[in-house]
Amino acid sequence: MTAVELPPVAPEVTATLVEDLSPRLRKRLDAAVTKLGARPTHRDGDTVTVAVDDETELRLHAPGGVVATADAITCGCLLAPACVHRAAAACAAPMADPVAEPADRPTPEAPEPDSEPTPTSDSDSVPAPSPLPSPEVATPAQRAAADALWSAGAAVLEAGVDGAGAVTQAALLRAAHTARLRQLPRAAGAALSVVTLLRAARAGDPSYRTAELVTALAELLGTAHRVGAASGAELAAVRGRARRPYSPDGALRLYGLFTEPVVTDSGHGGARTWVAGTDGRLCTVGDVAPGGVGRALGVADRAVRLGDSALTHRELGRAGLAVSGATVSPDGRLGAGKGVKAVTARGAAWTEPPLAALWATPPSEQAARALRSTSRYADPDGGGSDLLFLDVELLGAVRESGGTCLLALCEGGIPVRLTVADDDPALAHRDNLMLLAAAPGTRLRIIGRLVPALHPRLALLACSHPTGEGTIDLGLDRLRRADLPDPAAPVHLASPQPGESDAYSPLYLLERRVEQAVPAGRAALGMLGDVTAETRRISRAGLHTAAGLLTALCASAARRDRDHFGRLLPADTDGFALYWLTAARYTAAVAESLCAASWEDPRPAG
């Protein structure tokens, strides 16, 4: 049989099937998941069949493309339905997106007063002042759901990636499902992200990054921890809201900025075109699907999926659109529904309104805005963009430990390192950057994506043409030597500017311990022993809080108390999780603060 992908399974279905297993079968579950993933499969309509062995088949029925109930997974073995195969299939299958909750739920009514108000006579008719409404707080059910999420997240941190198998993941899925039912979509979403990343890590997915799991786990623990203490507006932010992909935005007049190729580690490819409204708000029109870099290069010359427009992505990046019935997602993506109408309109040069205003904001303010957008723990509904719009003077290439970047000076004499957005040789990024390095002294108007670092750093996406005519999409268009002011000039190696160097902070000593705990678990930190040398290095840099956190984190990991008979007591997983969460959020906040400070104008005030 030809192998086909298993259909997505609802998170609560996976949790139910794992919970129904006996303790003995739970111990065999991870091995069963691995074995089942190697078995042949085939599809017949809405049903995918897995050959468990030569005589036994397992079926996943997915009407509508999703396995929505536990009964939809059936097995023909003798132990069914209490067998391990059903749960293994659910764990091996992709996780389905949870069913969306209503976008606007009624506000919970205030509780009834303990007693009826005392009647008053006509002569006593002056109304008493109304008491101020109390800030809304989490319900007992929400606090219980948050506690379950905390416990499930702490269990992942205790076990590490290697120990967080299907049973641990099922506990997270159950807690996420309960949290969603209790209107805690932000925490529920974080839990599902943790499960997705755990599966990727354990499967050896090349797109997996430990830093992403650190962020997801800290978001889960931090959100769950805050539910019980938050109130009012803070509680609303902690609860989050069910994702509303697109909301109506009426009529829009849009001006193209540039187009970038999109290539992901998961094998997807496509293009994203950035446009701006008359008020400077940024939006995108994208087309990304499985296909890799080949698809990315092809899609750039295909018509955008927006109304009746015949513009290609590259053309839209330099033209304009008049859109009626527009819909926009919280992150600025333009919807392409049936009610959207779009016609081609005149574009604007980067030096003309309304686009010119994007370059008028000081670099430090742009960097602060981009940091709010890219923050590891930003409000999911915060929106915003990670792009910066700068006028720069090129200085030449600078060698770094990871390769070569382009050094430039922007407003205020701030040295900025410009890097390639994607090193794939099929794209034009690297070749264009090296050509620009051969043109020191050239002044350009550029667009780049903020790369959080201890020095100003951008991934270069687009720039004005060196001749001053038009613009260049640096991932798609290819510069020629004839486009440069001095076509025969070699790549110029620039010297770092005064005060500009490979920035260094011993904060990484704490960051690496935070990351180390995720793949290896609490026990790995507990075996480190004395970390005095590391804390001294951190303290010498003035980061005394970081030094204290490293000491407390490692001490918590190693602490195992004993009872009166000398027997080891269970580890304090909650205590360790709290220290780890504090360290994770602290390092992220300090790193972002140092990044923002690097963009400040180095010239003395006044």
BAVEX-267451 format. One line per 10 residues: for each residue z, y, x of C-alpha. Coordinates in nm, 3 decimals. Layout:
BEGIN
Z Y X; ...
end
This chain:
BEGIN
0.000 0.000 0.000; -0.070 0.355 0.114; 0.249 0.552 0.177; 0.305 0.847 -0.057; 0.588 1.098 -0.058; 0.881 1.029 -0.286; 0.918 1.273 -0.577; 1.194 1.536 -0.561; 1.530 1.425 -0.704; 1.772 1.661 -0.879
2.085 1.719 -0.663; 2.324 1.603 -0.936; 2.131 1.276 -0.971; 2.178 1.199 -0.602; 2.546 1.285 -0.625; 2.596 1.059 -0.927; 2.425 0.759 -0.772; 2.626 0.788 -0.449; 2.953 0.836 -0.634; 2.887 0.519 -0.835
2.863 0.304 -0.522; 3.149 0.080 -0.419; 3.328 0.168 -0.090; 3.156 -0.126 0.079; 2.808 -0.007 -0.023; 2.882 0.351 0.078; 2.932 0.228 0.434; 2.584 0.075 0.423; 2.414 0.376 0.263; 2.290 0.559 0.574
2.130 0.243 0.712; 1.972 0.176 0.374; 1.825 0.528 0.365; 1.666 0.477 0.707; 1.529 0.135 0.613; 1.391 0.253 0.281; 1.212 0.544 0.447; 0.998 0.296 0.642; 0.894 0.087 0.341; 0.546 0.117 0.179
0.511 0.323 -0.138; 0.244 0.393 -0.396; 0.205 0.619 -0.697; 0.097 0.531 -1.050; 0.098 0.841 -1.270; 0.450 0.987 -1.283; 0.604 0.684 -1.114; 0.638 0.615 -0.741; 0.709 0.254 -0.644; 0.881 0.150 -0.320
0.852 -0.207 -0.191; 1.214 -0.283 -0.096; 1.103 -0.624 0.031; 0.830 -0.875 -0.045; 0.979 -0.956 -0.385; 1.168 -0.645 -0.493; 1.039 -0.308 -0.606; 1.219 0.015 -0.672; 1.072 0.278 -0.906; 1.126 0.652 -0.932
1.004 0.794 -1.261; 0.939 1.168 -1.232; 0.796 1.320 -1.550; 0.709 1.678 -1.468; 0.726 1.595 -1.098; 1.107 1.569 -1.071; 1.350 1.278 -1.107; 1.592 1.442 -1.349; 1.826 1.156 -1.449; 1.993 0.863 -1.274
1.829 0.620 -1.518; 1.488 0.731 -1.390; 1.549 0.536 -1.067; 1.539 0.161 -1.128; 1.556 -0.136 -0.893; 1.452 -0.498 -0.940; 1.712 -0.653 -0.708; 1.986 -0.884 -0.835; 2.264 -0.627 -0.785; 2.094 -0.351 -0.983
2.192 -0.111 -1.119; 2.499 -0.121 -0.892; 2.286 -0.172 -0.577; 2.256 0.054 -0.275; 1.879 0.090 -0.313; 1.886 0.344 -0.598; 2.122 0.576 -0.414; 1.925 0.530 -0.090; 1.603 0.628 -0.264; 1.764 0.943 -0.403
1.897 1.037 -0.060; 1.561 0.969 0.109; 1.366 1.178 -0.142; 1.321 1.556 -0.117; 1.579 1.762 -0.300; 1.449 1.925 -0.619; 1.515 2.288 -0.691; 1.800 2.320 -0.941; 1.709 2.415 -1.295; 1.719 2.792 -1.325
2.007 2.937 -1.525; 1.936 3.218 -1.773; 1.879 3.538 -1.580; 2.115 3.750 -1.788; 2.424 3.582 -1.922; 2.663 3.758 -2.160; 2.964 3.917 -1.998; 3.278 3.715 -2.066; 3.482 3.873 -2.339; 3.819 4.016 -2.256
4.111 3.786 -2.338; 4.291 3.841 -2.663; 4.613 4.045 -2.638; 4.941 3.855 -2.650; 5.048 4.031 -2.970; 4.902 4.249 -3.243; 4.945 4.626 -3.205; 5.228 4.781 -3.408; 5.101 4.963 -3.721; 5.155 5.338 -3.726
5.205 5.581 -4.013; 4.958 5.857 -4.103; 5.185 6.115 -3.944; 5.183 5.920 -3.625; 4.805 5.903 -3.597; 4.752 6.039 -3.246; 4.584 5.750 -3.063; 4.752 5.618 -2.753; 4.547 5.638 -2.435; 4.339 5.326 -2.379
4.450 5.122 -2.081; 4.207 5.111 -1.791; 4.010 4.787 -1.789; 4.122 4.543 -1.524; 3.861 4.443 -1.265; 3.704 4.111 -1.349; 3.838 3.817 -1.149; 3.718 3.461 -1.106; 3.807 3.215 -1.378; 4.023 2.911 -1.299
3.711 2.693 -1.329; 3.526 2.910 -1.079; 3.818 2.897 -0.835; 3.830 2.520 -0.867; 3.454 2.498 -0.804; 3.489 2.723 -0.499; 3.773 2.507 -0.365; 3.553 2.198 -0.399; 3.275 2.371 -0.209; 3.518 2.472 0.065
3.646 2.117 0.101; 3.295 1.974 0.115; 3.187 2.231 0.373; 3.499 2.172 0.584; 3.423 1.799 0.578; 3.079 1.868 0.726; 3.236 2.076 1.001; 3.490 1.802 1.069; 3.227 1.529 1.098; 2.942 1.721 1.261
2.576 1.646 1.200; 2.600 1.292 1.331; 2.886 1.208 1.096; 2.766 1.398 0.790; 2.565 1.119 0.634; 2.458 1.055 0.278; 2.813 1.027 0.139; 2.921 1.360 0.287; 2.599 1.519 0.164; 2.653 1.379 -0.186
2.993 1.549 -0.200; 2.820 1.878 -0.119; 2.557 1.815 -0.386; 2.822 1.744 -0.648; 3.016 2.057 -0.553; 2.696 2.262 -0.562; 2.607 2.131 -0.908; 2.953 2.213 -1.041; 2.941 2.561 -0.886; 2.605 2.629 -1.049
2.745 2.531 -1.389; 3.036 2.768 -1.327; 2.796 3.058 -1.256; 2.842 3.062 -0.878; 2.473 3.044 -0.779; 2.515 3.203 -0.435; 2.765 2.946 -0.313; 2.571 2.664 -0.479; 2.253 2.774 -0.305; 2.431 2.785 0.031
2.555 2.427 -0.020; 2.203 2.305 -0.097; 2.077 2.481 0.217; 2.340 2.298 0.423; 2.226 1.964 0.281; 1.861 2.042 0.351; 1.938 2.136 0.712; 2.162 1.833 0.763; 1.879 1.608 0.650; 1.636 1.785 0.882
1.875 1.755 1.176; 1.944 1.386 1.120; 1.572 1.313 1.076; 1.480 1.485 1.402; 1.265 1.745 1.226; 1.109 1.966 1.499; 1.154 2.275 1.281; 1.533 2.228 1.270; 1.746 2.490 1.448; 2.121 2.455 1.496
2.164 2.830 1.453; 2.025 2.803 1.100; 2.280 2.537 1.007; 2.557 2.750 1.159; 2.449 3.040 0.938; 2.417 2.827 0.624; 2.755 2.661 0.677; 2.928 2.992 0.746; 2.765 3.140 0.435; 2.891 2.845 0.229
3.246 2.859 0.362; 3.263 3.239 0.355; 3.139 3.268 -0.002; 3.364 2.989 -0.127; 3.664 3.144 0.051; 3.608 3.485 -0.109; 3.573 3.371 -0.472; 3.945 3.344 -0.536; 4.036 3.685 -0.391; 3.737 3.894 -0.501
3.725 4.112 -0.809; 3.497 4.361 -0.977; 3.180 4.448 -0.785; 3.281 4.231 -0.491; 3.313 3.929 -0.718; 2.969 3.999 -0.865; 2.821 3.999 -0.512; 3.007 3.681 -0.416; 2.900 3.502 -0.732; 2.540 3.608 -0.684
2.290 3.549 -0.957; 2.034 3.289 -1.045; 1.716 3.369 -0.860; 1.471 3.569 -1.066; 1.151 3.528 -0.865; 0.965 3.826 -1.011; 1.053 4.122 -1.228; 0.816 4.367 -1.403; 0.734 4.680 -1.205; 0.468 4.852 -1.416
0.180 5.033 -1.249; 0.166 5.057 -0.868; -0.061 5.245 -0.630; -0.062 5.051 -0.305; -0.193 5.129 0.043; -0.273 4.858 0.298; -0.090 4.851 0.631; -0.187 4.531 0.815; -0.228 4.154 0.785; -0.040 3.894 0.987
-0.115 3.524 1.025; 0.169 3.294 0.918; 0.220 2.960 1.094; 0.540 2.761 1.036; 0.701 2.473 1.224; 0.667 2.262 0.910; 0.286 2.268 0.933; 0.217 2.544 0.681; -0.028 2.823 0.747; -0.171 3.128 0.578
-0.172 3.506 0.580; 0.056 3.784 0.463; -0.073 4.134 0.397; 0.170 4.425 0.394; 0.116 4.722 0.164; 0.318 5.032 0.083; 0.365 5.223 -0.239; 0.353 5.598 -0.282; 0.730 5.604 -0.234; 0.710 5.409 0.093
0.839 5.085 -0.055; 0.692 4.782 0.123; 0.541 4.485 -0.060; 0.349 4.178 0.050; 0.062 3.967 -0.076; 0.075 3.618 0.071; -0.109 3.289 0.071; 0.076 3.015 0.262; 0.027 2.641 0.214; 0.007 2.324 0.424
-0.264 2.359 0.688; -0.127 2.509 1.010; -0.300 2.764 1.231; -0.650 2.667 1.115; -0.565 2.760 0.760; -0.400 3.084 0.877; -0.721 3.199 1.043; -0.933 3.099 0.743; -0.715 3.252 0.472; -0.729 3.595 0.637
-1.092 3.620 0.528; -1.036 3.491 0.174; -0.986 3.709 -0.132; -0.626 3.794 -0.209; -0.471 3.632 -0.514; -0.396 3.943 -0.712; -0.570 4.038 -1.035; -0.946 4.078 -1.017; -0.951 4.220 -0.666; -1.228 4.085 -0.442
-1.069 4.221 -0.123; -0.989 3.975 0.154; -0.651 3.988 0.322; -0.799 4.168 0.624; -0.976 4.419 0.401; -0.666 4.486 0.192; -0.476 4.564 0.513; -0.697 4.870 0.552; -0.778 4.954 0.190; -0.583 5.023 -0.129
-0.510 4.876 -0.470; -0.430 5.012 -0.814; -0.218 4.752 -0.992; -0.109 4.742 -1.354; 0.139 4.497 -1.503; 0.276 4.441 -1.152; 0.561 4.199 -1.088; 0.766 4.206 -0.768; 1.023 3.963 -0.627; 1.351 4.086 -0.472
1.202 4.045 -0.123; 0.891 4.247 -0.211; 0.637 3.973 -0.286; 0.379 4.079 -0.542; 0.326 3.834 -0.827; -0.019 3.712 -0.929; 0.046 3.624 -1.293; -0.213 3.640 -1.570; -0.091 3.980 -1.684; -0.146 4.143 -1.345
-0.455 4.360 -1.313; -0.568 4.499 -0.977; -0.871 4.703 -0.872; -0.977 4.826 -0.531; -0.882 5.184 -0.447; -0.898 5.413 -0.147; -0.663 5.332 0.137; -0.491 5.570 0.376; -0.481 5.603 0.753; -0.148 5.554 0.927
-0.148 5.927 1.002; -0.201 6.025 0.637; 0.045 6.034 0.348; 0.205 5.828 0.214; 0.191 5.591 0.515; 0.267 5.854 0.780; 0.618 5.891 0.639; 0.702 5.538 0.758; 0.685 5.662 1.119; 0.895 5.974 1.050
1.229 5.791 1.029; 1.423 5.785 1.361; 1.415 5.446 1.538; 1.792 5.402 1.514; 1.785 5.440 1.136; 1.493 5.198 1.107; 1.676 4.944 1.324; 1.992 4.976 1.114; 1.790 4.913 0.797; 1.611 4.616 0.950
1.943 4.472 1.066; 2.079 4.491 0.713; 1.775 4.296 0.600; 1.793 4.032 0.875; 2.171 3.998 0.885; 2.275 3.633 0.880; 2.507 3.702 0.589; 2.316 3.972 0.401; 2.336 3.996 0.023; 2.059 3.764 -0.102
1.952 4.032 -0.351; 1.969 4.314 -0.097; 1.594 4.326 -0.034; 1.467 4.546 0.246; 1.229 4.482 0.534; 1.267 4.385 0.900; 0.970 4.598 1.012; 0.989 4.902 1.239; 0.726 5.176 1.262; 0.721 5.346 1.603
0.516 5.584 1.815; 0.528 5.453 2.172; 0.394 5.505 2.521; 0.304 5.184 2.701; 0.459 5.130 3.044; 0.329 4.785 3.139; 0.439 4.424 3.154; 0.793 4.314 3.238; 0.878 3.963 3.352; 1.165 3.790 3.172
1.326 3.450 3.202; 1.122 3.333 2.902; 0.788 3.482 3.008; 0.633 3.829 3.002; 0.671 4.109 2.752; 0.531 4.460 2.719; 0.759 4.752 2.795; 0.717 5.077 2.603; 0.902 5.401 2.541; 0.957 5.522 2.186
1.101 5.842 2.044; 1.413 5.958 2.223; 1.318 5.781 2.546; 1.434 5.444 2.412; 1.280 5.157 2.613; 1.154 4.883 2.380; 1.041 4.536 2.478; 0.741 4.418 2.277; 0.687 4.044 2.250; 0.424 3.821 2.092
0.491 3.726 1.731; 0.341 3.378 1.780; 0.239 3.212 2.107; -0.015 2.977 1.951; -0.328 3.009 2.171; -0.553 3.004 1.864; -0.406 3.338 1.758; -0.478 3.667 1.932; -0.119 3.782 1.991; -0.078 3.682 2.357
-0.425 3.792 2.475; -0.390 4.130 2.303; -0.047 4.194 2.451; -0.169 4.120 2.804; -0.464 4.354 2.758; -0.233 4.632 2.640; -0.020 4.572 2.950; -0.321 4.686 3.153; -0.315 5.029 2.987; 0.005 5.208 3.101
0.034 5.559 2.967; -0.153 5.476 2.646; 0.009 5.616 2.335; 0.000 5.396 2.027; 0.138 5.386 1.677; 0.279 5.036 1.628; 0.437 4.809 1.367; 0.676 4.539 1.484; 0.936 4.298 1.353; 1.291 4.350 1.475
1.413 4.079 1.709; 1.796 4.104 1.713; 1.902 4.130 2.078; 2.129 4.328 2.307; 1.836 4.558 2.388; 1.564 4.711 2.168; 1.311 4.435 2.103; 1.023 4.389 1.860; 0.764 4.122 1.787; 0.443 4.326 1.797
0.233 4.281 1.479; -0.015 4.569 1.458; -0.109 4.887 1.640; -0.348 5.178 1.626; -0.668 5.115 1.818; -0.645 5.241 2.180; -0.951 5.459 2.111; -0.768 5.622 1.821; -1.010 5.489 1.561; -0.871 5.241 1.312
-0.600 4.980 1.353; -0.565 4.633 1.505; -0.406 4.329 1.341; -0.278 4.183 1.666; -0.263 3.823 1.544; -0.618 3.824 1.406; -0.829 4.094 1.573; -0.909 4.065 1.943; -0.913 4.365 2.172; -1.173 4.386 2.449
-1.138 4.539 2.791; -1.396 4.795 2.685; -1.144 4.920 2.425; -0.899 5.026 2.697; -0.894 5.371 2.860; -0.956 5.207 3.201; -1.139 4.876 3.139; -1.111 4.768 3.505; -0.734 4.816 3.530; -0.529 4.501 3.599
-0.208 4.414 3.417; 0.050 4.670 3.524; 0.400 4.542 3.607; 0.648 4.803 3.492; 0.992 4.862 3.639; 1.286 4.862 3.398; 1.383 5.210 3.289; 1.717 5.361 3.390; 1.981 5.182 3.185; 1.726 4.926 3.063
1.772 4.570 3.183; 1.825 4.220 3.056; 2.138 4.298 2.857; 2.424 4.055 2.894; 2.744 3.998 2.700; 3.002 3.722 2.750; 3.015 3.697 2.371; 2.785 3.397 2.415; 3.085 3.199 2.543; 3.235 3.212 2.195
2.898 3.176 2.022; 2.817 2.851 2.201; 3.150 2.697 2.098; 3.084 2.795 1.738; 2.743 2.625 1.759; 2.879 2.324 1.948; 3.114 2.237 1.663; 2.828 2.194 1.414; 2.631 1.906 1.570; 2.930 1.737 1.733
3.217 1.810 1.492; 3.573 1.928 1.544; 3.660 1.653 1.792; 3.405 1.783 2.044; 3.586 2.115 2.076; 3.918 1.936 2.085; 3.817 1.763 2.408; 3.729 2.083 2.596; 4.073 2.124 2.746; 4.170 2.454 2.907
3.938 2.746 2.822; 4.140 3.011 3.009; 3.855 3.088 3.250; 3.620 3.160 2.961; 3.869 3.377 2.775; 3.931 3.581 3.091; 3.561 3.653 3.130; 3.544 3.761 2.767; 3.855 3.980 2.800; 3.719 4.154 3.110
3.430 4.276 2.894; 3.676 4.432 2.651; 3.622 4.168 2.381; 3.988 4.079 2.339; 3.945 3.966 1.980; 3.672 3.724 2.087; 3.898 3.585 2.359; 4.177 3.529 2.110; 3.941 3.361 1.865; 3.812 3.121 2.131
4.164 3.022 2.225; 4.268 2.972 1.862; 3.949 2.782 1.773; 3.982 2.532 2.055; 4.356 2.492 1.999; 4.298 2.421 1.630; 4.032 2.164 1.716; 4.267 1.980 1.953; 4.581 1.998 1.738; 4.694 1.666 1.591
5.051 1.654 1.466; 5.258 1.338 1.439; 5.508 1.219 1.181; 5.868 1.115 1.249; 5.749 0.774 1.365; 5.501 0.915 1.617; 5.195 0.833 1.411; 4.903 1.077 1.411; 4.872 1.280 1.093; 4.531 1.369 0.949
4.368 1.665 1.120; 4.403 2.006 0.956; 4.039 2.039 0.852; 4.105 2.348 0.641; 4.277 2.528 0.926; 4.000 2.446 1.171; 3.733 2.550 0.919; 3.904 2.886 0.872; 3.919 2.952 1.248; 3.556 2.845 1.285
3.443 3.065 0.996; 3.627 3.365 1.142; 3.467 3.311 1.482; 3.119 3.263 1.332; 3.135 3.579 1.124; 3.290 3.777 1.409; 3.021 3.684 1.662; 2.747 3.769 1.412; 2.902 4.108 1.334; 2.950 4.199 1.701
2.597 4.088 1.793; 2.452 4.302 1.514; 2.668 4.598 1.617; 2.553 4.569 1.980; 2.192 4.545 1.866; 2.225 4.858 1.651; 2.391 5.047 1.937; 2.103 4.963 2.172; 1.866 5.160 1.947; 2.071 5.480 1.963
1.912 5.779 2.137; 2.036 5.763 2.500; 2.004 6.139 2.544; 2.326 6.343 2.526; 2.386 6.504 2.188; 2.295 6.872 2.169
end
